[in-house]
Amino acid sequence: MSRAEHMDVAAYALGVLDEQDTARFEEHLAACWACAAELETMVPVVGMLSGIDGETMTAMEQTATDPRLLDHTLSAVRADRRRARFRQLLATAAAVVVLGGLTAIGFHTVLEDASSREAVAEPTFSAPVDGSPAPRPTKSDLGLGGPEGEEGGRVDAIDATTGVGATMFLVERDYGTQINFNLTQLPGPRVCRLVVVRKNAATEVISTWSVPTSGYGTNQRAADLQLSASTAARLDEIKQLQVQSVDSKGVASPLVTVEP
């Protein structure tokens, strides 16, 4: 173990050895606890020296030959460090101000957005905007003459064979006749149609619909069937209005007949 190898501790710590000397020292370091301990104590010093630039090193070399420069060098170093700390504080304060401003803007935006949502309540499909829907008319308040009780001739009929009942309001129009009708005791399932029979024996199908298994106006479904249709025939041209049931082969059979 040579003295030179022990002296290489500082040079190794500073990283100034060439590759060959570095390899030789590391081989020596693996077996020399004294050098290892010394190297450990030099690590903080090396960290401090890494923050000194070339100009500072030159100034320190000059202080070795001119002691008067020592105080000047130390003062300059202290002043530079104070300026660095001051710049760091300014940067930190600026960051805090910017972050605080952004946070305040974001919070103000959130408050405005929340206020706008509270001020304007948009309608949804789950909640009716215009209040509760009007109840479905029953047989006691049909209003089949029109939404405002529009005048029209009312005709009632019940078929003695099928038991189907019909209430019809016939309203004369410029285009012909409007027919609003209500059906009760109409069993299902079936396909039905409304046929206009004119006084000249001509017939016209003006409406078709399907009846579910529960029917309308039955024990299974108490609600009556309410429909509306129109025909070009004038009221004084109509002889009969007949509700017919149509089977799968297209054969029709009368369920109830109404004569105006």
C-alpha positions as CSV (number, residue, x, y, z in Angstrom):
1,M,0.0,0.0,0.0
2,S,1.8,3.2,-1.2
3,R,1.6,6.7,0.2
4,A,0.6,7.9,-3.2
5,E,-2.5,5.7,-3.2
6,H,-3.6,7.3,0.1
7,M,-3.0,10.7,-1.3
8,D,-5.4,10.0,-4.3
9,V,-8.5,10.2,-2.1
10,A,-9.1,13.9,-2.7
11,A,-8.3,13.7,-6.4
12,Y,-10.7,10.7,-6.7
13,A,-13.4,12.6,-4.9
14,L,-13.0,15.6,-7.2
15,G,-13.0,13.4,-10.3
16,V,-9.6,14.6,-11.6
17,L,-7.9,11.1,-11.9
18,D,-7.6,9.6,-15.4
19,E,-9.1,6.2,-16.1
20,Q,-6.0,4.2,-15.2
21,D,-5.5,5.9,-11.9
22,T,-9.2,5.8,-11.1
23,A,-9.2,2.0,-11.6
24,R,-6.1,1.5,-9.5
25,F,-7.5,3.7,-6.7
26,E,-10.8,1.9,-6.6
27,E,-9.0,-1.4,-6.3
28,H,-7.0,0.0,-3.4
29,L,-10.2,1.5,-1.9
30,A,-11.9,-1.8,-1.7
31,A,-9.2,-3.1,0.8
32,C,-8.4,0.2,2.6
33,W,-10.9,1.2,5.3
34,A,-8.9,4.4,6.1
35,C,-9.3,5.7,2.6
36,A,-12.9,4.7,2.5
37,A,-13.5,6.7,5.8
38,E,-11.7,9.7,4.5
39,L,-13.6,9.6,1.2
40,E,-16.9,9.6,3.1
41,T,-15.9,12.7,5.0
42,M,-15.0,14.5,1.8
43,V,-18.4,14.0,0.1
44,P,-20.0,17.1,1.7
45,V,-16.9,19.2,0.8
46,V,-17.1,18.1,-2.8
47,G,-20.8,19.0,-2.9
48,M,-20.0,22.5,-1.7
49,L,-17.1,22.9,-4.2
50,S,-19.4,21.9,-7.0
51,G,-21.4,25.2,-6.6
52,I,-18.2,27.4,-7.0
53,D,-17.6,28.5,-10.6
54,G,-14.2,29.3,-12.3
55,E,-14.3,33.0,-11.5
56,T,-14.7,32.3,-7.8
57,M,-11.8,29.8,-7.8
58,T,-9.6,32.4,-9.5
59,A,-10.5,34.9,-6.9
60,M,-9.7,32.5,-4.1
61,E,-6.3,31.8,-5.7
62,Q,-5.6,35.5,-5.7
63,T,-6.5,35.8,-2.0
64,A,-3.7,33.3,-1.3
65,T,-1.1,35.8,-2.6
66,D,-3.0,39.0,-1.5
67,P,-4.8,38.7,1.9
68,R,-6.6,42.0,1.2
69,L,-8.6,40.3,-1.4
70,L,-10.0,37.8,1.1
71,D,-12.5,40.2,2.7
72,H,-13.5,41.5,-0.7
73,T,-14.1,38.0,-2.1
74,L,-16.1,36.9,0.9
75,S,-18.3,40.0,0.7
76,A,-18.9,39.5,-3.0
77,V,-19.8,35.9,-2.4
78,R,-22.2,36.8,0.4
79,A,-23.8,39.5,-1.7
80,D,-24.3,37.2,-4.7
81,R,-25.9,34.6,-2.4
82,R,-28.2,37.2,-1.0
83,R,-29.2,38.3,-4.5
84,A,-29.8,34.7,-5.5
85,R,-32.0,34.1,-2.4
86,F,-33.9,37.4,-3.1
87,R,-34.5,36.4,-6.7
88,Q,-35.8,33.0,-5.5
89,L,-38.1,34.7,-3.1
90,L,-39.4,37.0,-5.8
91,A,-40.0,34.1,-8.1
92,T,-41.8,32.2,-5.4
93,A,-44.0,35.2,-4.5
94,A,-44.8,35.7,-8.2
95,A,-45.8,32.1,-8.5
96,V,-48.1,32.4,-5.5
97,V,-49.7,35.5,-6.9
98,V,-50.3,33.9,-10.3
99,L,-51.6,30.7,-8.7
100,G,-53.8,32.7,-6.4
101,G,-55.2,34.7,-9.3
102,L,-56.0,31.7,-11.3
103,T,-57.6,30.0,-8.3
104,A,-59.7,33.1,-7.7
105,I,-60.7,33.3,-11.4
106,G,-61.6,29.6,-11.4
107,F,-63.6,29.9,-8.2
108,H,-65.4,33.0,-9.5
109,T,-66.2,31.1,-12.8
110,V,-67.6,28.1,-10.8
111,L,-69.8,30.5,-8.8
112,E,-71.0,32.2,-11.9
113,D,-71.7,28.9,-13.6
114,A,-73.6,27.6,-10.5
115,S,-75.6,30.8,-10.3
116,S,-76.6,30.6,-14.0
117,R,-77.7,27.1,-13.5
118,E,-79.8,28.0,-10.5
119,A,-81.3,31.1,-12.3
120,V,-82.4,29.2,-15.5
121,A,-84.0,25.8,-14.9
122,E,-84.1,24.0,-18.2
123,P,-87.0,21.6,-18.8
124,T,-86.4,17.9,-18.7
125,F,-88.3,15.0,-20.2
126,S,-88.9,13.5,-16.7
127,A,-90.7,16.6,-15.4
128,P,-93.5,18.4,-17.4
129,V,-92.9,22.1,-17.9
130,D,-96.5,23.2,-18.1
131,G,-97.8,21.4,-15.1
132,S,-99.4,18.0,-14.7
133,P,-101.0,16.5,-17.8
134,A,-104.8,16.7,-18.1
135,P,-106.6,13.6,-16.9
136,R,-107.9,11.3,-19.6
137,P,-111.6,11.9,-20.2
138,T,-114.0,9.4,-19.0
139,K,-117.4,8.4,-20.2
140,S,-119.0,11.0,-17.9
141,D,-116.9,13.9,-19.4
142,L,-116.2,12.8,-22.9
143,G,-116.0,16.2,-24.6
144,L,-116.0,14.5,-27.9
145,G,-117.5,17.5,-29.6
146,G,-114.2,19.2,-29.5
147,P,-111.6,20.6,-27.0
148,E,-113.8,23.5,-26.1
149,G,-117.2,21.7,-26.2
150,E,-117.6,22.4,-29.9
151,E,-121.2,21.9,-31.1
152,G,-122.0,18.8,-33.0
153,G,-124.8,16.3,-33.4
154,R,-124.5,13.5,-30.8
155,V,-125.7,10.0,-31.7
156,D,-125.6,7.0,-29.3
157,A,-126.1,3.3,-30.2
158,I,-125.5,-0.1,-28.5
159,D,-125.6,-3.3,-30.6
160,A,-127.9,-5.9,-29.1
161,T,-125.8,-8.8,-30.4
162,T,-122.2,-7.7,-29.8
163,G,-122.9,-5.4,-26.8
164,V,-120.5,-2.8,-28.3
165,G,-121.6,0.8,-27.5
166,A,-120.8,3.9,-29.5
167,T,-121.2,7.6,-28.9
168,M,-120.5,9.8,-31.9
169,F,-120.3,13.6,-32.4
170,L,-120.7,14.7,-36.0
171,V,-119.4,18.2,-36.8
172,E,-120.1,19.7,-40.3
173,R,-117.0,21.2,-41.8
174,D,-116.1,23.0,-45.1
175,Y,-114.3,19.9,-46.2
176,G,-117.0,17.5,-45.2
177,T,-117.7,16.0,-41.8
178,Q,-115.6,15.5,-38.7
179,I,-116.5,12.5,-36.6
180,N,-115.4,12.2,-32.9
181,F,-116.4,8.9,-31.4
182,N,-116.2,6.8,-28.2
183,L,-116.5,3.0,-28.1
184,T,-117.3,0.9,-25.0
185,Q,-117.5,-2.9,-24.4
186,L,-115.1,-3.4,-27.3
187,P,-113.3,-6.8,-26.8
188,G,-109.9,-7.7,-28.2
189,P,-107.7,-8.7,-29.8
190,R,-109.0,-7.6,-33.1
191,V,-108.6,-5.1,-36.0
192,C,-111.4,-2.6,-36.5
193,R,-112.4,0.0,-38.9
194,L,-115.0,2.8,-39.2
195,V,-117.0,2.8,-42.4
196,V,-119.2,5.7,-43.8
197,V,-122.2,4.5,-45.8
198,R,-123.6,7.2,-48.0
199,K,-127.2,7.6,-48.9
200,N,-126.3,6.7,-52.5
201,A,-125.0,3.3,-51.2
202,A,-121.3,4.2,-51.6
203,T,-119.0,3.2,-48.8
204,E,-115.8,4.7,-47.5
205,V,-113.3,3.4,-44.8
206,I,-112.2,6.5,-42.9
207,S,-110.3,4.9,-40.0
208,T,-108.6,1.7,-38.9
209,W,-107.1,0.6,-35.6
210,S,-106.1,-2.4,-33.5
211,V,-107.7,-3.5,-30.2
212,P,-105.4,-5.2,-27.6
213,T,-106.4,-8.3,-25.8
214,S,-107.7,-6.3,-22.8
215,G,-110.1,-4.4,-25.1
216,Y,-111.6,-1.0,-24.3
217,G,-114.4,-0.3,-21.8
218,T,-114.2,-3.9,-20.5
219,N,-113.6,-5.5,-17.1
220,Q,-109.9,-5.8,-18.0
221,R,-109.6,-2.2,-19.1
222,A,-112.2,0.3,-17.9
223,A,-111.1,3.2,-20.2
224,D,-113.1,3.6,-23.4
225,L,-111.6,4.0,-26.8
226,Q,-111.7,7.6,-28.1
227,L,-110.9,8.4,-31.8
228,S,-111.4,11.0,-34.4
229,A,-111.8,10.8,-38.1
230,S,-113.0,12.8,-41.1
231,T,-114.8,12.2,-44.3
232,A,-115.4,14.2,-47.5
233,A,-119.1,13.3,-47.3
234,R,-121.4,16.1,-46.0
235,L,-123.5,15.4,-43.0
236,D,-126.7,15.3,-45.0
237,E,-125.1,12.7,-47.3
238,I,-124.3,10.2,-44.5
239,K,-126.8,7.3,-44.0
240,Q,-124.9,5.2,-41.5
241,L,-121.6,5.0,-39.6
242,Q,-120.6,1.4,-38.9
243,V,-117.8,0.0,-36.7
244,Q,-116.6,-3.3,-38.2
245,S,-114.3,-6.1,-37.1
246,V,-111.9,-7.4,-39.8
247,D,-110.5,-10.9,-39.5
248,S,-107.2,-12.2,-40.8
249,K,-108.8,-13.0,-44.2
250,G,-110.1,-9.5,-44.6
251,V,-113.7,-10.4,-44.0
252,A,-115.6,-7.6,-42.1
253,S,-118.5,-8.0,-39.7
254,P,-120.4,-5.2,-38.1
255,L,-119.9,-4.5,-34.3
256,V,-122.2,-1.5,-34.0
257,T,-124.1,0.8,-36.4
258,V,-125.0,4.4,-35.8
259,E,-127.5,6.4,-37.9
260,P,-127.3,10.2,-37.7
